[in-house]
Amino acid sequence: MNARNKWLMISVGLGIMLNPLNSSMISVAIARLQHVYRLDFTDVSWIIFSFYIASAVAHPVMGKASDLFGRRRIFLTGLVVAFASSILAPLSPSFSWLIVFRIVQSIGTSMMVAVGMAIVRIYVTEKQATALSVLAIFLSGAAAIGPFIGGVLIHWWDWPSIFIVNVPFVTASFLLAWRTIPKDEPIESASGDMSIRKWLGLIDAPGILLFTVALVALLIGLLSVKSTGHISTWHLMTGGIGFIALATFIRHELKTPSPFIPLRVFAKYPAMTWVNVQFMLVNILFYALFFGIPSYLQQVLHVSEFNTGILMLALGLCSLVISPVAGRWIDKSGPQPALIVSAVLMTFGSIWIVTLDEASPVVSVILTLAAFGISNGLYGVGMQAALFKSTPKEMIGVSSGIFNTSRYLGTILSTLLIGIVMGDTFNAIGFQVLGVILTVLAASLIIMSLRRQGSAETQAR
């Protein structure tokens, strides 16, 4: 690999790592933001919701936009947007403005992730598999060390530092990308042949709008009921708007020629559908722990942000260490054995959460993090392999988009679950109740994995 390609990979890697880094650093900042803005846990959860809802929408939109406007332009624009949001977020006069800048940050970082892999595939022609695996390390590594970096930054420089830390990465990526990413070839549709109306139809703007309205309205309705303790006309109206928008979205997606989420695919390929359902459950489990444990450590055990970040390393490091082992195992035995073991580990970790209280030793938390970390490493490789195995080759592009949507929906639902269970304050009893719910979900994963294993063995005979 020549020097130019190496620098191109570094520029892309520094850009795409910002999305997982910022989505994971925030887990350690939740307790601090609650204190600063005097919010309950339900309200502060929107700092997580907003990022993932925006990412779920922005990823497929920016992927299509790159075909129209060029990948280099989208990547560089994403860096500019990420830079602006990182500078403005610490200046937020209120929590509402912080949410706005968080959404802008999510869109900017999603622009880079949406086109980063494609840039490497197009311009790095030698040792391409190695190049893509290096970018995967940027993504998974940033997510793994995010809580640690967030804990260190908040401990020494308070919560604004988790936004400011993006500036040197963005600057370095922009300077390198400007020099190393080749200029986009002229695109006819970008020169005026495609109207704005046609482009909005191409990305399914009505579907995106309905999806966003449905998701936000349903979340507001569910969370507000829990936080106030009663059902009001406002709650019913908001929930009703959400359900109407959801029904309209489903009807629209079934009719439109270029759907945002191709719902007909679920009925046509049931094996792929079950993979996505399973993947959504996995993400509910993993991110409920990912966002729940830092708050438990800080608000129940009164561990500092710095030490919380160090403890959270157990989760990321176990996941990173087990991933290459999982790859070799799955190559030999297929994905199902690894998925079964992963589900068992998640069940063990969920049961262990039920035993945690105000007097639990930190070692108990580390055991839970290790169980989920190993499980996440197995699932990360296993679910991808299961997706490719259950999807026809001509559907890989579409199925990958649906797969990512399942990830974001699982993450959003995990935060919703924590918000509903905890309500106003994060406490040990609520965390134990969360553990019971996660145990039930993890046990259902074991059943699903065993059934799929049985089906695979039957087909083999």
C-alpha positions in Angstrom: 0.0 0.0 0.0 1.5 3.3 -1.1 2.0 6.3 1.2 -0.9 8.3 -0.3 -3.4 5.5 0.4 -2.1 5.1 3.9 -2.7 8.8 4.6 -6.1 8.6 2.9 -7.1 5.7 5.2 -6.0 7.8 8.2 -8.0 10.8 7.1 -11.1 8.6 6.6 -10.5 6.7 9.9 -10.2 9.9 11.9 -13.5 11.1 10.4 -15.6 8.0 10.7 -14.5 7.4 14.4 -16.2 10.6 15.5 -19.7 9.0 15.3 -19.1 6.0 17.6 -16.8 8.1 19.8 -19.4 10.8 20.5 -22.2 8.3 20.9 -20.2 6.4 23.6 -18.5 9.3 25.5 -21.9 10.7 26.4 -22.7 7.6 28.6 -20.3 8.9 31.3 -21.7 12.5 31.0 -25.4 11.6 31.8 -25.1 12.1 35.6 -23.2 15.3 35.2 -25.7 16.8 32.7 -28.5 15.9 35.1 -26.8 17.9 37.8 -25.9 20.8 35.6 -29.3 21.3 34.0 -31.3 20.0 37.0 -33.1 17.4 35.0 -34.5 13.9 35.8 -33.2 10.9 34.1 -36.1 10.8 31.6 -35.5 14.3 30.3 -31.7 13.9 30.1 -32.2 10.7 28.0 -33.0 12.9 25.0 -29.3 13.6 24.7 -29.0 10.0 23.7 -32.4 9.7 21.8 -31.6 12.7 19.6 -28.2 11.4 18.5 -29.5 8.0 17.4 -32.7 9.2 15.8 -30.7 11.7 13.7 -28.1 9.0 12.9 -30.8 6.5 11.8 -32.2 9.0 9.4 -28.9 10.6 8.2 -27.0 7.4 7.3 -29.2 6.2 4.4 -29.9 9.8 3.3 -26.3 10.8 3.1 -25.4 7.5 1.3 -27.9 8.5 -1.4 -26.7 12.1 -1.4 -23.1 11.0 -2.1 -24.3 9.4 -5.3 -25.7 12.8 -6.3 -23.2 15.3 -5.0 -20.0 13.2 -4.7 -18.4 11.3 -1.8 -15.5 13.8 -1.3 -18.0 16.7 -1.0 -20.2 14.9 1.5 -17.2 13.8 3.6 -15.6 17.3 3.8 -19.0 18.9 4.5 -19.6 16.4 7.3 -16.3 17.5 8.9 -17.3 21.1 8.7 -20.7 20.4 10.3 -19.0 18.3 13.0 -16.5 21.1 13.7 -19.2 23.7 14.0 -21.4 21.6 16.3 -18.4 20.8 18.5 -17.6 24.5 19.0 -21.2 25.6 19.6 -22.4 22.8 21.9 -20.3 24.0 24.9 -21.8 27.4 24.5 -25.4 26.1 24.7 -27.6 28.5 26.8 -30.0 25.7 27.7 -30.4 21.9 27.5 -32.7 22.4 24.5 -29.9 24.1 22.5 -27.5 21.3 23.6 -30.0 18.8 22.0 -30.0 20.9 18.8 -26.2 20.9 18.5 -26.2 17.2 19.4 -28.5 16.5 16.4 -26.3 18.6 14.2 -23.2 16.7 15.4 -25.0 13.4 14.7 -25.8 14.5 11.1 -22.2 15.7 10.5 -20.6 12.5 11.8 -23.1 10.3 10.0 -22.1 12.0 6.7 -18.6 10.7 7.1 -19.6 7.2 8.1 -22.0 7.0 5.2 -19.3 7.5 2.6 -16.1 6.7 4.4 -16.1 3.0 3.6 -17.1 3.7 0.0 -14.2 6.1 -0.4 -11.7 3.4 0.7 -13.3 0.8 -1.5 -13.1 3.0 -4.6 -9.6 4.4 -4.2 -7.7 1.8 -2.2 -7.5 -1.0 -4.7 -4.6 -3.1 -3.1 -5.1 -5.1 0.1 -8.7 -3.8 0.2 -9.8 -6.3 2.9 -7.0 -5.2 5.1 -7.9 -1.5 4.6 -11.6 -2.1 5.4 -10.6 -4.1 8.6 -8.5 -1.1 9.7 -11.4 1.2 9.3 -13.5 -1.3 11.3 -10.9 -1.0 14.1 -11.3 2.8 14.0 -15.1 2.3 14.5 -15.1 -0.4 17.1 -12.1 1.1 18.9 -13.6 4.5 19.2 -16.8 3.0 20.7 -14.8 0.9 23.1 -12.6 3.7 24.5 -15.3 6.4 24.3 -16.5 6.0 28.0 -12.9 6.0 29.2 -12.0 9.2 27.2 -15.3 10.8 28.4 -14.6 9.9 32.0 -11.1 11.4 31.9 -12.2 14.6 30.1 -15.2 15.2 32.4 -13.0 14.6 35.5 -10.4 17.2 34.5 -12.3 19.7 32.3 -16.1 19.1 32.8 -18.7 18.1 30.2 -17.9 20.7 27.5 -14.6 19.0 26.9 -16.3 15.9 25.4 -17.3 18.2 22.5 -14.1 20.3 22.3 -12.0 17.1 22.0 -13.5 16.6 18.5 -11.8 19.7 17.2 -8.2 18.3 16.7 -9.6 15.1 15.1 -11.8 17.0 12.8 -9.0 19.4 11.8 -6.5 16.7 11.1 -9.1 14.7 9.1 -10.1 17.7 7.0 -6.5 18.7 6.1 -5.6 15.1 5.2 -8.8 14.5 3.3 -8.4 17.7 1.3 -5.1 16.5 0.1 -5.6 12.7 -0.3 -9.2 12.1 -1.3 -9.4 12.5 -5.1 -11.8 15.1 -6.4 -15.3 13.8 -7.4 -15.9 13.2 -11.0 -18.6 15.5 -12.5 -22.1 14.0 -11.8 -24.8 14.9 -14.3 -27.6 14.9 -11.8 -25.7 17.3 -9.6 -25.4 19.8 -12.5 -29.1 20.5 -12.7 -30.6 17.5 -14.4 -32.2 16.4 -11.2 -34.7 18.7 -9.5 -35.0 19.1 -5.8 -38.4 17.5 -5.9 -37.0 14.5 -7.7 -34.1 14.1 -5.3 -36.5 14.4 -2.3 -38.5 11.5 -3.9 -35.3 9.5 -4.4 -34.4 9.7 -0.7 -38.1 9.2 0.3 -38.4 12.5 2.2 -42.0 11.9 3.2 -41.1 8.5 4.6 -38.2 10.0 6.6 -40.5 12.7 7.9 -43.2 10.3 9.0 -40.6 7.9 10.5 -39.1 10.8 12.6 -42.5 12.2 13.7 -43.7 8.7 14.7 -40.6 7.9 16.7 -40.4 11.3 18.5 -44.1 11.5 19.3 -44.2 7.9 20.6 -41.1 8.5 22.8 -42.5 11.8 24.2 -45.8 10.1 25.0 -44.3 7.1 26.7 -41.7 9.0 28.7 -44.0 11.8 29.8 -46.5 9.3 31.2 -43.7 7.8 33.4 -42.2 11.1 34.5 -45.6 12.7 35.6 -47.2 9.5 36.9 -50.6 10.1 35.2 -52.1 10.1 31.7 -53.2 13.5 30.5 -54.9 14.8 27.3 -51.5 15.9 26.1 -50.0 12.4 26.6 -52.9 10.9 24.7 -52.7 13.4 21.9 -48.9 13.0 21.5 -49.2 9.2 21.5 -52.1 9.3 19.1 -50.1 11.5 16.7 -47.2 8.9 17.0 -49.5 6.0 16.1 -51.1 7.8 13.2 -47.7 8.8 11.9 -46.5 5.2 12.2 -49.5 3.8 10.4 -49.2 6.4 7.7 -45.5 5.6 7.4 -46.1 1.9 7.0 -48.8 2.5 4.3 -46.5 5.0 2.5 -43.4 2.6 2.6 -45.5 -0.2 1.0 -46.5 2.0 -1.9 -43.5 4.2 -2.7 -41.1 3.0 -5.4 -38.0 4.2 -3.4 -38.8 3.5 0.3 -36.7 4.7 3.2 -37.2 1.3 4.9 -38.3 -1.4 2.4 -40.9 -3.1 4.5 -41.8 -5.6 1.8 -38.4 -7.2 2.2 -39.3 -8.5 5.6 -42.1 -10.6 4.2 -40.1 -11.8 1.2 -37.1 -12.9 3.3 -38.2 -14.2 6.7 -34.8 -15.6 7.6 -33.3 -12.1 7.2 -36.2 -10.6 9.1 -35.5 -12.8 12.1 -31.8 -11.9 12.0 -32.8 -8.2 12.3 -35.3 -8.9 15.1 -32.5 -10.7 17.0 -30.1 -8.0 16.3 -32.5 -5.4 17.6 -32.9 -7.4 20.9 -29.1 -7.6 21.2 -28.8 -3.9 20.9 -31.5 -3.3 23.5 -29.7 -5.5 25.9 -26.2 -4.2 25.2 -27.0 -0.5 25.2 -29.3 -0.7 28.3 -26.2 -1.9 30.1 -23.9 0.5 28.2 -25.9 3.6 29.3 -27.2 2.1 32.6 -23.9 1.0 34.2 -22.2 4.5 34.2 -25.3 6.0 35.9 -25.4 3.2 38.4 -21.7 3.6 39.2 -21.9 7.4 39.6 -25.4 7.8 41.2 -25.7 4.7 43.3 -22.1 3.7 44.1 -20.8 7.3 43.9 -17.9 6.4 41.7 -16.1 9.4 40.0 -16.4 10.0 36.3 -12.7 9.2 35.9 -13.0 5.8 37.6 -16.3 5.1 35.8 -14.5 5.6 32.5 -11.7 3.2 33.6 -14.2 0.5 34.7 -16.1 0.8 31.4 -12.9 -0.2 29.6 -13.6 -3.8 30.7 -16.6 -3.7 28.4 -14.8 -2.4 25.3 -11.6 -4.4 25.8 -13.3 -7.7 26.2 -15.3 -7.0 23.1 -12.2 -6.1 21.1 -10.2 -9.1 22.3 -12.9 -11.7 21.6 -13.8 -10.4 18.1 -10.9 -12.0 16.2 -11.4 -15.2 18.1 -15.1 -15.1 17.2 -14.2 -14.6 13.5 -12.1 -17.8 13.4 -14.7 -19.8 15.4 -17.5 -18.7 13.1 -15.5 -19.5 10.0 -15.2 -23.1 11.2 -18.6 -23.7 12.9 -21.0 -21.1 11.5 -22.7 -18.3 13.4 -25.2 -20.1 15.5 -22.9 -21.7 18.2 -21.3 -18.3 18.8 -24.8 -16.6 19.0 -26.0 -19.2 21.5 -22.9 -18.7 23.8 -23.4 -15.0 23.4 -27.0 -15.1 24.5 -26.1 -17.3 27.5 -23.4 -14.7 28.6 -25.9 -11.9 28.2 -28.4 -13.9 30.4 -25.7 -14.4 33.0 -24.8 -10.7 33.0 -28.5 -9.7 33.2 -29.1 -12.0 36.2 -26.0 -10.5 37.8 -27.5 -7.0 37.4 -30.4 -8.1 39.6 -28.0 -8.8 42.5 -26.4 -5.3 42.4 -27.3 -2.8 45.1 -25.9 0.1 47.0 -23.3 -2.1 48.7 -22.2 -4.2 45.8 -18.4 -4.4 45.2 -16.9 -2.9 42.1 -15.7 -6.4 41.1 -19.3 -7.4 40.6 -19.8 -4.6 38.1 -16.6 -5.7 36.3 -18.0 -9.3 35.9 -21.2 -7.9 34.4 -19.2 -5.7 32.0 -16.9 -8.6 31.0 -19.9 -10.9 30.3 -21.6 -8.3 28.1 -18.3 -7.3 26.5 -17.5 -10.9 25.4 -21.1 -11.4 24.3 -20.9 -8.2 22.2 -17.7 -9.4 20.5 -19.4 -12.7 19.6 -22.6 -11.1 18.5 -20.8 -8.4 16.4 -19.2 -11.0 14.2 -21.9 -13.6 14.5 -24.9 -11.4 13.5 -23.0 -10.0 10.5 -22.3 -13.6 9.3 -25.9 -14.6 10.0 -27.1 -11.7 7.9 -24.9 -12.6 4.9 -26.0 -16.2 5.2 -29.7 -15.4 5.2 -29.6 -12.7 2.5 -29.5 -13.2 -1.3 -26.4 -11.6 -2.9 -28.6 -9.1 -4.8 -30.1 -7.9 -1.5 -26.9 -7.3 0.4 -27.0 -3.5 0.0 -30.6 -3.2 1.1 -30.2 -5.7 3.9 -27.2 -3.8 5.3 -29.2 -0.6 5.5 -32.0 -2.4 7.3 -29.4 -4.0 9.6 -28.1 -0.6 10.6 -31.7 0.7 11.2 -32.3 -2.3 13.5 -29.1 -1.3 15.4 -30.4 2.3 15.9 -33.9 1.2 16.8 -32.5 -1.2 19.4 -30.4 1.6 20.9 -33.3 4.0 21.0 -35.5 1.3 22.7 -32.8 0.6 25.2 -32.7 4.2 26.3 -36.5 4.3 26.4 -36.5 1.2 28.6 -34.1 2.8 31.0 -36.1 6.0 31.1 -39.4 4.2 31.8 -38.0 2.0 34.5 -36.0 4.8 36.2 -38.3 7.8 35.8 -37.0 10.8 37.7 -34.0 9.4 39.5 -31.5 6.5 38.9 -31.6 4.1 41.8 -30.5 0.6 42.8 -34.1 -0.8 42.9 -34.8 0.5 39.4 -31.6 -1.0 38.2 -32.5 -4.4 39.6 -35.9 -4.1 37.8 -34.1 -3.3 34.6 -32.0 -6.5 35.2 -35.1 -8.6 35.5 -36.4 -7.2 32.2 -33.0 -7.8 30.5 -32.9 -11.3 31.8 -36.2 -12.1 30.1 -35.0 -10.6 26.8 -31.7 -12.4 27.0 -33.5 -15.7 27.7 -35.7 -15.1 24.6 -32.5 -14.7 22.6 -31.3 -18.1 23.8 -34.6 -19.7 22.6 -34.4 -17.9 19.2 -30.8 -19.0 18.7 -31.5 -22.6 19.6 -34.5 -22.7 17.2 -32.4 -21.3 14.4 -29.6 -23.8 15.2 -32.2 -26.6 15.0 -33.6 -25.3 11.7 -30.1 -25.1 10.3 -29.4 -28.7 11.3 -32.7 -29.9 9.8 -31.9 -28.2 6.5 -28.4 -29.7 6.5 -29.9 -33.2 6.7 
